[in-house]
Amino acid sequence: MAVTLITGGSTGIGAATVRDLIAAGHQVVATGRDEARLKRLATELDAGEALHLAVGDTADYPAVQAAVQAALDRFGRLDNLVANAGFSTHDTIADGDPDRWREMVLTNVYGPMIVVKAALPALTESAGRILFVGSVAGVKHTPGNVYSVTKWAVTGLAENTRMLVTGSGVGVTLVAPGRVATPFWHSREGGAPEGPALTADDVARTIVWALGQPAGVDINTLVVRPVGQPI
């Protein structure tokens, strides 16, 4: 039975992935800053001992270390890491708020870096997998968009990490979704842009599929758009 740690597991793609991981028989440690949301998810899933909640900020290294340790203490191993936590300020370098950028860069870029650092010894021991949730915005530029800058950093971090762990038995995957209908858009003026969108479940199924590949198979990059998304 695989043990998976996922950051940002309380809502959106993260919550959908927790649901699918549990359904696939994983034991899961889900992190998030909003304890109430995590508890609602746990109540909904009624997964019992298979789900452990780790309340904390993905940009707080001690909290991240504690989540990794919780997986080891509770389940005895760690097989997969899903670095999912992230958000957007929905602005540009020309018109945005630098104070909000700082929090976004810490969550979207620093967060994945430190969770990989914390989890890598356990993942090396289990010959596990690291999966980064990036974005199409990290493989195709959106002019001036600061979120896009952070997701380009995640794209680079995925390949940098893959090169680091080559030879250790650890696999590395980047899943880069296109537009997804989730609460991600709630903070954007006007809400989600018009056009086709994936569901969180669509992305979650892709993540679980990538984690479920046979030992020795390393799926490195998956770009997943809704049919009809032009960029």
N, C-alpha and C positions, 0 to 999 in steps of 0.2 A: 504494500500500500504506500503510494507516494505521499510525501509531506511537502507542502507548498506554502511559502510565505508570499503574500501579496500586499503591497502598499496601496493606500487609497482604496480600501475595499468596501467602503460604506455606501457608495453611490455610483451611478452611471456604469461605465465599463467595468470598474472594479467590483461592484456588487453583483453584476451579471456573471462575472468570471468566478466569483466565490460560489454562486449557485451552481454553475456548471462543473466546477471542480468537485464540489461535494457530491453532485449527482454521478460524477465519474469515479467516485470512490477515494478521492484524495482526503487526507487530513490537512486542514488549512489553518494557518495563522493569518488573520486579516488585521491590518493596521488602519488607523484613521484618527483624525483629530476630534471628530464629533462622536462622543461616546453614545449619545442617544440614538443616532443613526445606526451605529454598529449593533446596538442592542436590538433595535427593531429588525434588522436583517437576521440576527441570530434567532429571534422569536419566530420570524417568518419561515426560516429554513428548518427549525427544530432539529438541528444536526447533532445535538448532544455533544459528546466528547470529541467528535470529529472536527469541531470548529472552536478555535481559541481566538478571543479578541484581545488586541494589543493597542490600547488607546495611546496615541502619541503623534508627534509631528515628524514627518518623514525627513525634515531638514534638521532634526535634533539627533546628533550622533549617539548620545547615551540611550535615547528612546529606541533608536534603530538597533543598537546592540542588544537592548533588553528584549526586543521582538525576536531576534535571531536566537537568543538564549532560551526564550520561552518555547520556541519550536523544538530545541534540543532537549529541554527539560521535560516537556509534555509528551513528545512523540519519539524522542531518541535519535532523531536524524533530521536532515534537511536535504530534499532532493531537487526542489525547484524554487527559484526566486522570480517573482513577477514584479518588476519595478514599474508601477502603473501611476502612482500619485502625480497629479499635475493640474494646472488651471491656466486660464488665459486672462490677461487684462484687457484684451480686445482693443488695443490701441496701437499707435505707431511711434517711431522715434521722433516724429515731428510734433505729435500732439499729446503724447502720453505723460503719465505721472511717474517720475523716476523712483519715488518711494515705493510705489506698487510694483515696479519692475524688480526691485531688490527681492521682495518676497517671492515673486514668480521664478526668478533665477535660482533662488535657494531651493524652492520646491521642485522645479522641473529639471534642474541640472545637478546641483549639489546633492539633492536627495538621492537620486540614482547612484551617484558616485559613492556615497557613504554606505548605502545599503549593500552594494556589491562588496565594498571593503569588509563590512561586518560579516557577510555571509560566505565569503569566498573560502575560508578554511573548511567549513562544513560541506560546501558544495564540491570542493576538491576531493574530500574524503568519500563522498557518495557518487562521484563522477556525474554530477547533476547538471541542471540547465539554468541559465540566466535568460530571462525574456524581458526586453525593454519595450514598453508601449510608447512609441514615438508618434509621428503624424505625417500625413502627406505634406503638411507645412514644413516638415523637416527633410523633404526630398525635392520639393519644388518651392521656390521662393514666393512669398507674398510680400510685395514691396513695403518696406519699412516696418513690417509687423514684428513686434518684439517677441510675441509667442513663437513665431516662426523661427526667430533666432535661437530660442531655447531648444526647439525641437531639432534644428540642425545640429546643435550641440549633442543632443541625445543620439542622433544618427552617428556622429563621430565617436561618441562614447561606446556605442555598441561594437563598432568595428575595432576600436582601440582595445576594448575588453576581449574581444574574440582573439586578437593577436596575442594578448597577454596570456590567455589561458590555453592556447594551442599546445598540445602535448600533455595537458593535465587531465584530459578526459572530460572536461566541462564544455558543454555546448552553449552557444550564444545565438539568440534570435532577436531581431528587431521586427515588431509588428507596427506598421505605419498606417493607421486608418485614415480614410477620407472623412467627409462630413458624417457625424453620428448624432442622432437625435437623443441627447441626454441633457441633464441639468447644466452641463458645460456652458450652454448658451444663455442661461438665465441672467447672467451678469452683463450680457451684451445689450446695448440699447437697441430696441426693436426685436430682440430675441434672435432666433436662428434665421439665417438667410434662406431665401426661397431656393427650392431645388431638391433633388433627390437626396436621401440620407439613409445610412445604415441604421440599424438598431444596436443597442448595447449588446444584445444577445448575439447578433451577427459577429461582432468582434470577439466576444467571449468564446464562441465556438472555434474561431480561428486560433485563439490563444491555447485553448485546451488541446486542439489538434496538434499544434506545434510541440507542446510539452509531451505529447503522447507518442512521438516518433521513436522507433527502435533505437536501442543503444548503438552508438557509432554513426547515427544519422544526424547531421547538424544543419538545420534549416536556418539560414542566416538572415534573410530579408524577405518580408511579406508586406507588400503594399496592397491595401484592401479598400477599394472605392465602391460606392454604390454605382450601379449602372447608370450612366448619364451624367456623372459629375465630370465637368470638362477640365478641371485643374487638379 
